[in-house]
Amino acid sequence: MATDVTLSAATRQNLLSLQDTSALTAITQNRLATGKKVSSALDNPVNFFTAQALNSRSGDLGGLLDGISNGIQTIQAANKGITSIQKLVDQAKSLTSQALATQINTSGTASTAFAGTGGTAAVTFYVNGEEKTATIATNSTIDAAIATLNTAAGSSIFSKDTTGTKLVLNAASDIEFQASSDQTVLGFSAGAADAAGANYYGANLDKNVQQSGDLVVTGVSSRKALAEQYNSLLTQIDQLARDASFNGVNLLSSADDSNKLNIQFNEKDTSNLSVQGVDATSVGLDLTSLNGTSATAATTNNTNRGNFLLNNDIKGTANELAEATDNLRSMASTFGSNLSVVQNRQDFTKNLVNVLDTGSANLTDADLNEEAANSQALTTRQSLGISALSLANQAQQGVLQLLR
């Protein structure tokens, strides 16, 4: 039968002290190893669960930062698109300026002397695509014919040569005749038949003949080429607006309510921003393509623009471009304001995540400097405890020496 070991009071006290020191050393070593002073609910329930809640919210907000960052990139993509579209609009403005600076002129002298009509003749011609009809009386003199033609044209574009027998045409506009007989009755050589109107400027002149060989037209083809470049720029605007997307979201393709970018700012989605998309295509900017029919000559509506034949058409297009610039600036301002808001919320969220993480760390993280000092102190205490225990046993060691 085992018997209990009898310890003196001093020895037992020193033993308890060593046991306490050993327990504290284990706690300190655990804190140094984990970096946590509260690693479970048993250590400190209040701090542990509070820190868990803070870490949970920090994680949720950290996850939202990716969405916020994508939102910023989407808005920036739209803003870059608007900037590039504005450059295309500026190019289009340059084309209208070039078109206005390009002078149209029709000039030439009839190859045959005016000999009268031999009967009443209705001469139909077009001034920049606008139909004019001059009724020349039977056996009209050249002076009377010139007066009638100029009255119909609305300006003095017809005159006679130095011989006084041939008609001279000099107009700062495109003059075209409806039929070859309208040319020959005035003494101009007949132009070849052109039923398709391929060589004519306006789409409404599709039943005319080609220009008389006696007449030279300048500026029309140059303005037409500029108009074709303008239509090409509108195509580029449409393509650029469709390409200004990020991660499948395009804020420039449509102004529909469904085209929105929703950015969530908190974990419950009670704080968010909805960025409305816009239509930055040529249609959305109210830019009309040039279809070859002058708005002045057309009888349907004034939404058509000719191929820069008329100065008024060009000025109308320039006005459209000016309004498009205003719209683009308004769009850019709106996106810029939204971008500032989202960037501000991104910075706020980052700072808040840092605050939450710091708060959690303050509740659970150990002060490693303090714990290291504690470890050194406990090591010293343990050595002292062992020495004290040795002293406490010296009395019994004296008895042992007597027995020897």
Residue pairs with C-beta under 8 A, 6 or more apart in sequence:
7 15
8 392
8 393
8 395
8 396
10 392
11 389
11 392
11 393
13 392
14 385
14 388
14 389
14 392
15 389
17 385
17 388
18 382
18 385
18 386
18 389
21 378
21 381
21 382
21 385
22 382
24 374
24 378
25 375
25 378
25 379
25 382
28 371
28 374
28 375
28 378
29 375
30 39
31 37
31 366
31 368
31 371
32 366
32 368
32 371
32 372
32 375
34 366
35 365
35 366
35 368
36 364
36 365
36 366
37 43
37 364
37 365
37 366
37 367
38 44
38 47
38 48
38 51
38 363
38 364
39 364
40 48
41 48
41 49
47 363
47 364
48 363
48 364
50 360
50 363
51 359
51 360
51 361
51 363
51 364
52 360
54 356
54 357
54 359
54 360
54 363
55 356
55 357
55 360
57 267
57 356
58 353
58 356
58 357
58 360
60 267
61 266
61 267
61 349
61 352
61 353
61 356
62 353
64 264
64 265
64 266
64 267
64 349
65 346
65 349
65 350
65 353
67 263
67 264
68 263
68 264
68 265
68 342
68 345
68 346
68 349
69 346
70 246
70 247
71 261
71 263
71 273
71 275
71 342
72 339
72 342
72 343
72 346
73 246
73 247
74 245
74 246
74 247
74 249
74 251
74 261
74 275
75 251
75 261
75 275
75 335
75 338
75 339
75 342
76 246
76 339
77 244
77 245
77 246
77 251
78 244
78 250
78 251
78 252
78 277
78 278
78 335
79 332
79 335
79 336
79 339
80 244
81 240
81 241
81 243
81 244
81 252
81 280
82 244
82 252
82 280
82 328
82 331
82 332
82 335
83 332
84 240
84 244
85 237
85 240
85 241
85 252
85 280
85 328
86 325
86 328
86 329
86 332
88 233
88 236
88 237
88 240
89 237
89 285
89 321
89 324
89 325
89 328
90 325
91 233
92 230
92 233
92 234
92 287
92 317
92 321
93 318
93 321
93 322
95 226
95 229
95 230
95 233
96 230
96 308
96 314
96 315
96 317
96 318
96 321
97 318
98 226
99 223
99 226
99 227
99 308
99 314
100 311
100 314
100 315
102 219
102 222
102 223
102 226
103 172
103 218
103 219
104 128
104 172
104 173
104 174
104 217
104 218
104 219
104 220
104 223
104 309
105 170
105 171
105 172
105 173
105 217
105 218
105 219
106 157
106 169
106 170
106 171
106 173
106 174
106 175
106 215
106 216
106 217
107 169
107 170
107 171
107 215
107 216
108 168
108 169
108 188
108 212
108 214
108 215
108 216
109 161
109 166
109 167
109 168
109 169
109 214
110 166
110 167
110 168
110 169
110 186
110 187
110 188
110 214
111 166
111 187
111 188
111 189
111 213
111 214
112 166
112 184
112 187
112 188
112 189
113 163
113 165
113 166
113 187
114 142
114 145
114 160
114 165
114 166
114 167
114 186
114 187
115 187
116 138
116 139
116 140
116 141
117 136
117 137
117 138
117 139
117 140
117 185
118 138
118 139
119 138
120 135
120 136
120 137
120 138
121 135
121 136
121 185
122 133
122 134
122 135
122 136
123 133
123 134
123 135
123 136
123 149
123 152
123 177
123 182
123 185
123 186
124 131
124 132
124 133
124 177
124 178
124 179
124 182
125 131
125 132
125 134
125 152
125 153
125 175
125 176
125 177
125 178
125 182
126 132
126 174
126 175
126 176
126 177
126 178
126 202
126 205
126 208
126 297
127 153
127 154
127 157
127 171
127 173
127 174
127 175
128 173
128 174
128 294
128 296
128 297
128 309
128 310
129 174
129 201
129 202
129 204
129 205
129 293
129 294
129 296
129 297
129 306
129 309
129 310
130 294
130 296
130 297
131 178
131 297
132 152
132 153
132 154
133 152
134 148
134 149
134 151
134 152
134 153
135 148
136 144
136 145
136 148
136 149
136 185
137 144
137 148
140 148
142 160
142 164
142 165
142 167
143 160
145 158
145 167
145 186
146 158
146 159
146 160
146 167
149 157
149 158
149 186
150 156
150 157
150 158
153 171
155 171
157 169
157 170
157 171
157 173
157 175
158 167
158 168
158 169
159 167
159 168
159 170
160 166
160 167
160 168
161 167
161 168
166 187
167 186
167 187
167 188
169 175
169 188
169 215
174 201
174 217
174 219
174 220
174 309
175 215
175 217
176 200
176 201
176 205
176 208
176 211
177 183
177 188
177 191
177 208
177 209
177 211
177 212
178 207
178 208
178 209
179 208
179 209
180 190
180 191
180 193
180 209
181 190
183 189
183 190
183 191
183 209
183 212
184 190
188 212
188 214
188 215
189 212
189 213
189 214
190 209
190 212
191 209
191 210
191 211
191 212
191 213
192 209
192 210
193 209
193 210
194 200
194 208
194 209
194 210
195 206
195 207
196 206
197 203
197 205
197 206
197 207
197 208
199 210
199 211
200 206
200 208
201 220
201 224
201 292
201 306
201 307
201 309
202 292
202 293
202 294
202 297
202 306
202 307
202 309
203 291
203 292
203 293
204 293
204 294
204 297
204 298
211 217
220 309
223 307
223 308
223 309
224 307
224 308
226 308
227 290
227 306
227 307
227 308
228 290
228 307
230 290
230 308
230 317
231 289
231 290
234 282
234 287
234 289
237 280
237 281
237 282
237 285
237 287
238 281
238 282
238 283
241 250
241 252
241 253
241 279
241 280
241 281
241 284
242 250
242 252
242 253
242 281
244 250
244 251
244 252
244 253
244 280
245 253
249 261
250 259
250 277
251 259
251 261
251 275
251 277
251 278
251 335
252 277
252 278
252 279
252 280
252 281
253 259
253 277
253 279
253 280
253 281
254 277
254 279
255 276
255 277
255 278
255 279
255 284
256 277
257 276
259 276
259 277
260 274
260 275
260 276
260 277
261 274
261 275
261 277
262 272
262 273
262 274
262 275
263 272
263 273
263 274
263 275
263 342
263 345
264 271
264 272
265 271
265 272
265 273
265 345
265 349
266 272
273 338
273 341
273 342
273 345
275 335
275 338
278 284
278 331
278 334
279 285
280 328
280 331
282 289
285 323
285 324
285 327
285 328
286 320
286 323
286 324
286 327
287 320
287 321
287 324
288 303
288 304
288 305
288 317
288 320
289 305
290 305
290 306
290 307
290 308
290 317
291 304
291 305
291 306
292 306
292 307
293 304
293 306
294 304
294 305
294 306
294 309
294 310
294 313
295 301
295 302
295 303
295 304
295 305
295 306
295 310
295 312
295 313
295 316
296 306
296 310
296 312
296 313
297 306
297 310
298 304
302 316
305 313
305 316
305 317
306 313
308 314
308 317
